[in-house]
Amino acid sequence: MVGFFDRLGRGWTLTKTSFKIIREEKQLLILPVISGITLALVVLSFLAGFLGIVLWGSLFSNMDGTVATILLIVLGFLFYVVTYFVGIYFNAALIHCATMKLQGGKPTLGEGFKAANQAIGKLFSWAVVAATVGMIIQAIQSRGGIVGRIVGTIAGIAWSIAIYFAVPVILYERLSPFKAVHRSVEIMRKTWGEALGGTFGMGIIFALLALAGLIPFFAGFMLWSVIGIYGVLAFIIITIIYWMALAIFYSAAEGVLLAALYRYAVTGAVSPGFAAAVYANPWSQAATWQAPPPYRPSY
């Protein structure tokens, strides 16, 4: 059985390995930044559209509550789809760049976007499916009381595990959304120890790093009488910047890890630096199954 400190140690090794790859290919950090900026613009656009509808008072004054509710649901669904698509698209580009690096190549942002563009139709279809399921799970959690929250939480966790490999599957194997889910589940069944153990271990490390960001936050309030309101605001800004930078690094590191796990799952190839951290653990099934051959990207 793998204990907490075993996962913590593996997570630290995984994080260091991913950071090493990111340090060698710093452009991997650019993709999460662009994704975040794009998502911010999307949020502002939809917010402006929503406020525009609300301010256009005559629209709501001439329709009943049902029509208004349907309109808001449609707007909310479109928001879900667009935000999901932005995240999925840039994640696909990141995974491709990371895969090129792990295979010994020299990735560029152009190559990442090219790979994502080649699968953009299926990626968008996947965004629609993911957004639909996400809204259903959210509806169960918000309207089902305590039982609904429990069922929705369990369903959300199960769904997240099932679709863990969906993006690289769609990117490289060009499967439809529902076939991609089936394929992702198939891969997860064979490599569940490596995937869950590696992801959970890295998640622990970044969670601890995120908690460390609370130190300057609380320090600012403790020093209120000394530094004043502007000093407190400075500490809060430092904390926010730290968390934003951490989110960027986590997104890039998670993409590198997913690329390494998928590459291992479908080819059996162990990416440099990941062997001791991911595969040499009590959950590993590497010696008991034969990897299927469909993954053969060419550059």
C-alpha positions as CSV (number, residue, x, y, z in Angstrom):
1,M,0.0,0.0,0.0
2,V,1.3,3.4,-0.9
3,G,1.3,5.9,2.0
4,F,1.0,9.6,2.1
5,F,4.7,10.2,2.4
6,D,5.4,7.8,-0.5
7,R,3.0,9.8,-2.7
8,L,4.5,13.1,-1.4
9,G,8.0,11.9,-2.3
10,R,6.9,10.7,-5.8
11,G,5.0,13.9,-6.3
12,W,8.1,15.9,-5.4
13,T,10.2,13.9,-7.9
14,L,7.5,14.3,-10.6
15,T,7.4,18.0,-10.0
16,K,11.1,18.4,-10.2
17,T,11.3,16.4,-13.4
18,S,8.5,18.4,-15.0
19,F,10.1,21.6,-13.9
20,K,13.4,20.5,-15.4
21,I,11.6,19.9,-18.8
22,I,9.8,23.2,-18.5
23,R,13.1,25.0,-17.7
24,E,14.6,23.5,-20.9
25,E,11.5,24.4,-22.9
26,K,10.3,27.7,-21.3
27,Q,7.7,28.2,-24.1
28,L,5.6,25.6,-22.4
29,L,4.7,28.3,-19.9
30,I,3.5,30.6,-22.6
31,L,0.6,28.3,-23.5
32,P,-1.1,28.4,-20.0
33,V,-0.6,32.2,-20.0
34,I,-2.3,32.6,-23.4
35,S,-5.0,30.3,-22.3
36,G,-5.6,32.3,-19.1
37,I,-5.7,35.6,-21.0
38,T,-8.1,34.1,-23.6
39,L,-10.4,32.7,-20.8
40,A,-10.4,36.1,-19.1
41,L,-11.5,37.7,-22.4
42,V,-14.2,35.1,-22.9
43,V,-15.5,35.7,-19.4
44,L,-15.6,39.5,-19.9
45,S,-17.3,39.0,-23.3
46,F,-20.1,36.8,-21.8
47,L,-20.4,39.1,-18.8
48,A,-20.8,42.1,-21.1
49,G,-23.4,40.2,-23.1
50,F,-25.3,39.2,-20.0
51,L,-25.3,42.8,-18.7
52,G,-26.4,44.0,-22.1
53,I,-29.4,41.7,-22.0
54,V,-30.3,42.8,-18.4
55,L,-29.9,46.5,-19.2
56,W,-32.0,46.1,-22.3
57,G,-35.0,46.2,-20.0
58,S,-37.6,46.1,-22.7
59,L,-36.5,42.6,-23.7
60,F,-37.3,41.1,-20.3
61,S,-40.4,43.2,-19.8
62,N,-42.0,41.7,-22.8
63,M,-41.3,38.1,-22.1
64,D,-42.4,35.7,-19.3
65,G,-40.0,34.1,-16.8
66,T,-39.8,30.8,-18.8
67,V,-38.4,32.5,-21.9
68,A,-35.9,34.5,-19.8
69,T,-34.8,31.3,-18.0
70,I,-34.3,29.5,-21.3
71,L,-32.3,32.4,-22.7
72,L,-30.1,32.4,-19.6
73,I,-29.6,28.6,-19.8
74,V,-28.6,28.8,-23.4
75,L,-26.2,31.7,-22.6
76,G,-24.8,29.7,-19.7
77,F,-24.3,26.6,-21.9
78,L,-22.5,28.5,-24.6
79,F,-20.3,30.0,-21.9
80,Y,-19.5,26.5,-20.7
81,V,-18.7,25.2,-24.2
82,V,-16.5,28.1,-25.1
83,T,-14.5,28.1,-21.8
84,Y,-14.1,24.3,-22.1
85,F,-13.0,24.6,-25.7
86,V,-10.4,27.2,-24.9
87,G,-8.9,25.1,-22.1
88,I,-9.0,21.9,-24.1
89,Y,-7.4,23.5,-27.2
90,F,-4.5,25.0,-25.4
91,N,-4.0,21.9,-23.3
92,A,-3.8,19.9,-26.6
93,A,-1.1,22.2,-27.9
94,L,0.8,21.9,-24.6
95,I,0.6,18.1,-24.6
96,H,1.9,18.0,-28.2
97,C,4.9,20.3,-27.4
98,A,5.6,18.2,-24.2
99,T,5.4,15.0,-26.2
100,M,7.9,16.3,-28.8
101,K,10.3,17.2,-26.0
102,L,9.9,13.8,-24.4
103,Q,10.7,12.1,-27.7
104,G,13.9,14.1,-28.0
105,G,12.6,16.7,-30.4
106,K,12.7,20.5,-30.3
107,P,9.1,21.7,-29.8
108,T,7.8,25.1,-30.9
109,L,4.5,26.9,-30.2
110,G,3.8,26.7,-33.9
111,E,4.0,22.9,-33.9
112,G,1.7,22.8,-30.8
113,F,-0.9,25.0,-32.4
114,K,-0.6,23.0,-35.7
115,A,-1.4,19.8,-34.0
116,A,-4.3,21.3,-32.1
117,N,-5.7,22.8,-35.3
118,Q,-5.5,19.5,-37.1
119,A,-7.9,18.0,-34.5
120,I,-9.8,21.2,-33.8
121,G,-13.2,19.8,-35.0
122,K,-13.0,16.8,-32.7
123,L,-11.6,19.0,-29.9
124,F,-14.7,21.3,-30.2
125,S,-17.0,18.3,-30.2
126,W,-15.3,17.1,-27.1
127,A,-15.8,20.5,-25.5
128,V,-19.6,20.3,-26.2
129,V,-19.8,16.8,-24.6
130,A,-17.6,17.8,-21.6
131,A,-19.6,21.0,-21.1
132,T,-22.9,19.1,-21.3
133,V,-21.8,16.5,-18.7
134,G,-20.4,19.3,-16.5
135,M,-23.7,21.2,-16.5
136,I,-25.6,18.0,-15.7
137,I,-23.3,17.2,-12.8
138,Q,-23.6,20.8,-11.5
139,A,-27.4,20.6,-11.8
140,I,-27.4,17.4,-9.7
141,Q,-25.2,19.0,-7.1
142,S,-27.2,22.2,-6.8
143,R,-30.7,20.9,-6.9
144,G,-30.5,17.5,-5.3
145,G,-30.0,18.5,-1.7
146,I,-27.5,16.6,0.4
147,V,-28.0,13.4,-1.6
148,G,-27.5,15.4,-4.9
149,R,-24.3,16.9,-3.7
150,I,-22.9,13.5,-2.7
151,V,-24.0,11.9,-5.9
152,G,-22.8,14.8,-8.0
153,T,-19.4,14.8,-6.3
154,I,-18.9,11.1,-6.8
155,A,-20.1,11.4,-10.4
156,G,-17.7,14.3,-11.0
157,I,-14.7,12.4,-9.6
158,A,-15.6,9.3,-11.7
159,W,-16.0,11.4,-14.8
160,S,-12.7,13.2,-14.3
161,I,-10.9,9.9,-13.9
162,A,-12.7,8.4,-16.9
163,I,-11.7,11.3,-19.3
164,Y,-8.2,11.7,-17.9
165,F,-6.6,10.7,-21.3
166,A,-9.4,12.0,-23.5
167,V,-7.5,15.0,-24.9
168,P,-4.3,13.2,-26.0
169,V,-6.5,10.3,-27.4
170,I,-8.5,12.8,-29.5
171,L,-5.3,14.7,-30.5
172,Y,-3.4,11.6,-31.7
173,E,-5.9,8.9,-32.4
174,R,-8.6,11.2,-33.9
175,L,-11.5,9.4,-32.1
176,S,-14.9,10.8,-31.7
177,P,-15.8,12.1,-28.2
178,F,-17.7,9.0,-27.0
179,K,-15.0,6.6,-28.4
180,A,-12.4,8.8,-26.8
181,V,-14.0,8.3,-23.4
182,H,-14.1,4.6,-24.0
183,R,-10.4,4.6,-25.0
184,S,-9.5,6.8,-22.1
185,V,-11.1,4.4,-19.7
186,E,-9.3,1.5,-21.4
187,I,-6.0,3.2,-20.9
188,M,-6.8,4.2,-17.3
189,R,-7.7,0.6,-16.4
190,K,-4.2,-0.5,-17.5
191,T,-2.3,2.4,-16.0
192,W,-4.5,3.5,-13.1
193,G,-1.6,3.3,-10.6
194,E,0.7,5.4,-12.6
195,A,-1.9,7.9,-13.6
196,L,-3.6,8.4,-10.3
197,G,-0.5,8.0,-8.2
198,G,1.5,10.5,-10.3
199,T,-1.3,13.1,-10.6
200,F,-2.2,12.8,-6.9
201,G,1.4,13.1,-5.9
202,M,2.0,16.2,-7.9
203,G,-1.3,17.6,-6.7
204,I,-0.2,17.3,-3.1
205,I,3.0,19.2,-3.8
206,F,1.2,22.1,-5.6
207,A,-1.4,22.2,-2.9
208,L,1.3,22.6,-0.2
209,L,2.9,25.3,-2.4
210,A,-0.5,27.1,-2.7
211,L,-0.9,27.0,1.1
212,A,2.5,28.6,1.4
213,G,1.0,31.6,-0.4
214,L,-1.1,32.3,2.6
215,I,2.0,33.3,4.6
216,P,2.4,36.7,3.1
217,F,-1.4,37.1,3.0
218,F,-1.8,36.7,6.8
219,A,1.5,38.5,7.5
220,G,0.1,41.6,5.9
221,F,-3.0,41.6,8.2
222,M,-0.8,40.9,11.2
223,L,1.4,43.9,10.4
224,W,-1.6,46.1,9.7
225,S,-0.8,48.6,12.4
226,V,2.8,48.9,11.1
227,I,2.4,49.0,7.3
228,G,-1.1,50.4,7.0
229,I,-3.7,49.7,4.4
230,Y,-1.4,50.1,1.4
231,G,1.1,47.7,2.9
232,V,-1.7,45.1,3.4
233,L,-2.8,45.6,-0.2
234,A,0.8,45.1,-1.3
235,F,1.0,41.7,0.6
236,I,-2.4,40.7,-1.0
237,I,-1.1,41.5,-4.5
238,I,2.0,39.5,-3.8
239,T,-0.1,36.6,-2.8
240,I,-2.3,36.8,-5.9
241,I,0.7,37.1,-8.2
242,Y,2.3,34.1,-6.5
243,W,-0.9,32.0,-6.9
244,M,-1.2,33.0,-10.6
245,A,2.4,32.0,-11.3
246,L,1.8,28.8,-9.4
247,A,-1.3,28.1,-11.5
248,I,0.7,28.6,-14.7
249,F,3.5,26.3,-13.6
250,Y,1.0,23.7,-12.4
251,S,-0.8,23.7,-15.8
252,A,2.4,23.3,-17.6
253,A,3.7,20.6,-15.3
254,E,0.4,18.7,-15.5
255,G,0.6,18.8,-19.3
256,V,4.1,17.4,-19.2
257,L,3.0,14.6,-16.8
258,L,0.0,13.7,-18.9
259,A,2.1,13.6,-22.1
260,A,4.6,11.3,-20.4
261,L,1.8,9.0,-19.0
262,Y,0.0,8.8,-22.3
263,R,3.2,8.0,-24.2
264,Y,4.0,5.3,-21.7
265,A,0.5,3.9,-21.8
266,V,0.3,3.4,-25.5
267,T,3.9,2.7,-26.5
268,G,5.5,1.4,-23.3
269,A,8.2,4.0,-23.7
270,V,9.4,5.5,-20.4
271,S,10.2,9.2,-20.8
272,P,13.5,10.5,-19.5
273,G,13.4,11.4,-15.8
274,F,10.0,9.7,-15.1
275,A,11.1,6.1,-14.6
276,A,11.8,6.2,-10.8
277,A,9.0,8.6,-10.0
278,V,6.1,7.1,-11.8
279,Y,6.7,3.5,-12.8
280,A,8.8,2.1,-10.0
281,N,6.0,2.0,-7.4
282,P,3.7,-0.6,-5.8
283,W,0.8,0.3,-8.1
284,S,2.7,-0.1,-11.3
285,Q,1.4,-2.7,-13.8
286,A,4.1,-2.1,-16.4
287,A,5.3,-5.7,-16.3
288,T,1.8,-7.3,-16.6
289,W,0.4,-5.8,-19.8
290,Q,1.4,-5.2,-23.4
291,A,0.9,-1.6,-24.6
292,P,-1.2,-1.2,-27.8
293,P,0.5,0.4,-30.9
294,P,-1.8,3.2,-32.2
295,Y,0.2,6.1,-31.0
296,R,2.8,7.0,-33.7
297,P,2.9,10.8,-34.2
298,S,5.2,12.0,-36.9
299,Y,6.7,15.5,-37.1
